[in-house]
Amino acid sequence: MNRYNDANDLLLSQSYLYMYSNKSWPFRARLKTIGHSLVSLILILSSSMSIAEDNLPDIGGAANAALSVSKEIELGQILIAELRGQLPVSNDPELSQYVHSLGTRITSAGVNTNFPFTFLLVQNPDINAFALPGGIVAINTGLLTLGQQESEVASVFAHEIAHITQRHIARNFANAKSFSVISALTLLGSILAAAYGGGELGQAAIITTQSGLQERQLAYSRSFEQEADRIGMQFLVSANIDPQGMPLFFERLNKHTQLNRGRIPEFLSSHPLTTNRISESKLRANQYQGSFTSNTIHFDYAKARTIAFTTKASQLVDHFRKKSQSGDITDTEIYIYALALSRTGKNQQGLQQLKLITINADNELTIKLAKAQILTVDGQYAKAEDLLKRLEQIYPSNSSVIYYLAAALIENGKAQLALQKLDQLDNIEPKNPAFDKLKAKAASKAGQVWRSHESLSDYYAAHGQYGTAMEQIQLALRAPGIDASSKARVEAKKNQLRDARKRRDNFK
């Protein structure tokens, strides 16, 4: 029997990001279990050392011999599931969509690569970002809130994308003259331990890495940062994003570090910042002239949404109540205030605040989605459904609109229609496991038990939990009422699950 939260819990657990502490992270125990056995094998892309800009290392040859592009893509698919299973990756439809959109804007503007990029947002207040084999780029919510304009955050994306396109990880493997599934999964383990484990384990990871690398290997790795800065800035320019965002971000990060002495941002553990690096990025950015985009309203609201769900709601309410009384409050701050009010159960007050925002073509969807979410949480399912159906007519392929519409339909007793809506998301990027979980609820409510188990299997598989996913597949096949075509589809997924588990366990 599947268990689901009510409408309020559904939206809060899947759409809202909560404030959390390092001590509460579910992956901490698993990191301690695996981290110490992996720490001696860690490979981290780190440090910064200048290289001649017209003398780039060969990114083919040895790198391909160590890890071919096809193998790296295969490894990337394995690591995405492992990453989702180990880190609190955000499933918020709007934030996931924003991060995907920003990353895709860069990769679609002159990035010559065969990698299928995946962009993830990790619910972590620390300032960090990292790249993994096969086109995986992840940034923390803390980095999103540190940036003051989109070009700054975009510069981090571009830098990490450059690590991937220049095949720095494969080149590290080639430099070490070894590659295996152990070294690949160790790379993931090292990132989790050094970047997110904190404390004794994280420090041990960094110390062991630095002491274990040969000087020649370390020098080779140091060149990656300068190369990623240079190539990344070219990506920004190609995407018509202000290249000044890179030195601005470096300066902001440097200032943040000085103001928080003793608390070095995690980003600097793998991306050391030097005075030379800042000045070089300034000189390079000044060479580009043009009418570039520095910021968008989409970034402003994505940052506002992140703040609204990663800060204690009562603190936000107190702060913005006082600010609103003085009349010195912006539209994005009203948006934060409205969402915080809803989080504290003051839904009607939240709706009233949303009415104060000046609506325009750029923010209309965001504000109306917020209204629909609050209406659903408040139990006004019919009003939420009506609003979302109107939005669907304007934005027929928008995954956030469809997701919230399906949630409202389920609570309004229209589970079958909700299921049909969610089926539309099967071929829409970015892939979001939250959709599978909502589909499982819709199918259960619609009396299609086999589809409920099938969707839960997809959800668990997306998090690398192949054993649990297989259990759900078996339940789907034994469910009463399953038709022949559905049974054939589920059987095919059963084989796909077996293959996925084999690829992970036997990757060579």
PyMOL commands that set and color helices and strands:
alter all, ss='L'
color gray80, all
select helices_A, chain A and resi 7-14+22-24+28-41+62-66+69-86+93-107+141-146+150-165+168-176+181-197+199-212+215-238+245-259+267-270+275-286+297-310+313-326+331-343+347-354+364-377+381-394+399-411+415-427+433-445+449-462+466-478+484-506
alter helices_A, ss='H'
color red, helices_A
select strands_A, chain A and resi 118-122+129-132+136-140
alter strands_A, ss='S'
color yellow, strands_A
deselect
rebuild
show_as cartoon
